[in-house]
Amino acid sequence: MSKVRILAGTRKGAFILTADGKREKWEVSGPHFAGWEIYHLKGSPADPDRIYCSQSSGWFGQVIQRSDDGGKTWFQPGTPPGETKTPDGMPKGESNKFSYDVSKETGAPLTTHQFYDGTQHPWEFKRVWHLEPSHTDPDLVYAGVEDAALFKSTDGGKNWRELSGLRGHGTGPKWQPGAGGMCLHTIILDKKNPNRIYIAISAAGAFRSDDTGKTWKPINQGLVSQFIPDPNAEVGHCVHHVAMHPSKPDTLFMQKHWDVMRSDNAGDRWHEVSGNLPSDFGFVIDVHAHEPETIYVAPIKSDGEHFVPEGKLRIYRSKSGGNEWEALTKGLPQSDCYVNILRDAMAVDSLDSCGVYFGTTGGQVYASSNAGDSWAPIVRDLPAVLSVEVQTLP
């Protein structure tokens, strides 16, 4: 029988939750890296035992951790296993080299970007928001960072090189930080076309590369953002998350800062599919494993009140690719609930009866083994959940 492994990143450590294919009884391992912000963990599709982890701290900076045994043990790539900490228990700083590239046009570093007041500010390396391993090579992994840049490692996370064509794009100096920072938070690798990569940045928008990251095209036509100088601008839109079903790589779904959007031409044009949602503001969006037109969102009351509307925790599902939405409430609290579901905090498994999982800022991780028809909490009272990923194991 297949097994399921959930990888949950929280404000104060990582947790690994495992169950058999029935998904009824869960074992909890953690916290790994207790006290650290774990923005994202992601397993390699090419090797289920290979897991990458983004570990960050305002005091000690950013570290990439790796496990080659399904999360039982961890080490920093570039540092020999067993030698990954200083005597006081803090990670060493000599691993995980992130090397910024220079502009191809000038030969100089890509040094500044624009803030809302029009002033220029230096690019910083603050944290890794998202890790995306290759479908075919466990040593190939991409990292989306703040300030918005895309990195690539071909040696299992030891060394990282910037794909500078993204920040070197002519619009780069106009990117501006969203409320959570200027983060590259979404990376989608097209399984059918290995040359194609989608990314999204808050607050710049969505971009597509058709040559493995050498050059990039903004894909924001149809997005409208009322509170920027040009609501229909080529860049500047606060995209919260983008999702794609691997069988339909030209169809993308987006949760934007207001509006749920859809594109059927690889992002060249978007149209709104918010339909009858109680709020079209939210952070997360995901797609059913076997039904490319079944999508899930978690509406939040507003951009000023980051909690679920009416104190009711409801996931909304559309079986028609948007516009017509149904509230999924069975097993979820329907009163006095004021949590948020962050952009990387939902995932789906690939079992025949598709499992859906999400984590909340209140520290709960909920699971549905029937595509959202009913829910049950796997674990409560964790630190605020930042990310949820799931692996379906043989």
C-alpha positions, -999 to +999 in steps of 0.1 A: +000+000+000+012+035-008+023+058+019+018+096+023+043+120+037+034+156+045+062+182+048+051+211+069+072+243+074+063+265+103+075+297+121+093+276+146+105+244+128+097+217+103+073+188+109+070+155+089+036+137+091+033+102+077+004+078+071-005+048+050-028+050+020-059+051+041-047+084+056-065+078+089-037+076+114-008+100+113+027+099+129+043+133+137+080+138+136+094+172+147+102+199+152+132+196+130+153+228+132+133+240+162+130+277+166+139+285+130+115+298+103+110+270+077+096+287+047+095+256+025+103+219+023+100+200-009+107+164-019+124+154-052+100+137-076+130+117-089+141+104-054+114+104-027+140+102+000+157+135-011+141+165+006+152+201+005+145+226+032+148+263+035+158+273+071+161+310+079+165+333+109+166+370+113+197+365+135+216+338+117+206+342+080+196+316+054+206+279+053+196+252+029+193+218+045+190+184+027+179+150+037+187+118+018+166+095+040+132+110+039+137+135+067+153+112+094+186+130+092+197+163+077+228+181+066+239+213+048+250+205+013+287+216+011+293+206+047+302+169+054+274+151+073+281+152+110+300+185+107+270+208+101+270+228+133+293+250+154+299+241+191+270+263+201+246+244+179+243+271+151+246+260+115+280+267+099+280+295+074+303+280+048+278+260+028+250+269+004+269+294-017+244+317-036+263+335-063+246+365-080+253+370-116+260+403-135+241+420-162+249+407-196+243+442-210+267+461-187+289+435-171+280+450-137+259+435-109+222+440-110+222+464-081+189+482-077+151+480-079+124+505-073+102+512-043+067+527-044+081+562-040+102+558-071+135+557-053+160+530-061+171+504-035+198+478-035+189+442-041+193+421-010+195+384-003+171+378+027+156+343+025+146+314+003+108+313-001+104+283-024+124+252-035+115+233-066+134+201-074+136+188-110+112+161-121+141+139-133+173+148-115+175+148-077+206+170-077+189+197-098+168+222-078+156+257-082+152+283-054+131+315-054+144+341-030+137+375-015+147+400-030+131+384-061+157+363-079+158+327-092+187+304-084+196+270-097+218+242-082+230+212-101+250+196-072+222+189-047+222+224-031+259+228-025+264+257-049+238+280-064+239+302-095+215+330-103+195+328-135+201+364-141+180+368-173+150+372-150+163+402-130+181+414-161+148+417-179+141+453-188+113+455-162+135+445-133+142+480-119+104+486-116+096+456-094+084+466-060+080+447-027+046+435-016+036+437+021+054+404+027+086+415+009+097+412-027+096+375-029+098+350-058+074+325-043+062+303-071+082+280-094+065+256-118+085+233-140+066+220-171+069+182-171+059+180-207+083+207-219+115+207-199+125+241-214+096+259-199+095+274-164+069+296-148+076+319-118+056+345-099+069+375-078+051+397-053+048+424-064+060+422-100+038+395-116+041+362-134+069+354-159+076+325-183+108+312-198+108+289-228+146+283-228+153+269-193+156+303-177+179+321-200+153+347-211+120+356-196+086+371-208+062+389-184+028+371-187+004+396-170-020+407-198-055+407-184-044+413-148-059+445-134-046+460-101-065+491-090-039+505-066-009+508-088-002+538-111-012+519-142-038+492-134-030+473-166+008+476-164+031+450-179+046+444-144+038+455-108+009+431-101+009+413-067+005+377-077+000+355-046+003+320-062+000+302-095-010+265-100-009+242-130-020+206-137+009+187-154-014+172-180-026+207-192+006+229-189-009+257-210-037+262-184-027+282-154-047+293-123-038+323-103-047+337-069-039+374-072-041+402-046-079+404-054-092+382-082-089+345-091-076+343-126-072+317-154-051+315-185-054+289-213-025+300-234+005+296-210-001+330-194-002+351-225-037+363-215-057+360-183-094+363-174-111+364-141-129+333-127-138+345-092-175+339-098-196+334-066-167+333-041-174+352-009-141+370-014-117+369-043-088+378-020-066+350-008-032+335-011-033+298-020-046+280-051-042+243-061-054+218-087-069+183-082-044+155-090-066+138-116-091+164-127-074+194-143-105+215-142-110+210-104-094+237-084-093+248-048-089+283-031-091+296+005-108+330+005-097+355+030-118+385+041-096+413+027-061+426+022-064+443+055-080+415+075-061+383+068-086+358+081-114+337+067-148+355+061-174+353+088-151+333+111-159+302+090-130+281+077-141+271+042-122+258+013-139+265-020-138+240-049-147+246-086-151+215-108-154+237-139-121+255-138-136+286-120-167+308-119-189+282-102-177+275-066-189+253-038-180+257-001-163+227+015-171+228+052-176+193+066-151+188+095-139+224+094-148+250+122-177+272+112-176+297+139-151+319+158-122+308+134-098+336+124-069+319+107-052+324+073-039+299+048-006+311+033+004+308-004+024+276-001+003+260+025-018+236+004-009+204-015-026+174-032-015+138-033-017+115-063-036+086-048-067+074-067-090+092-042-072+125-043-060+138-009-060+175-002-040+191+026-037+226+040-021+243+070-032+274+089-016+303+107-033+289+138-010+258+136-035+232+123-029+209+094-062+196+079-065+166+055-092+154+032-089+119+017-119+125-006-109+155-027-123+179-001-158+164+006-148+161+043-119+172+064-102+162+096-073+178+115-041+157+113-024+178+140-032+209+160-013+236+179+018+237+157+035+270+152+020+290+123+022+269+092+041+285+063+041+257+038+026+223+032+039+198+006+029+161+002+047+131-012+029+099-024+054+071-016+055+036-031 
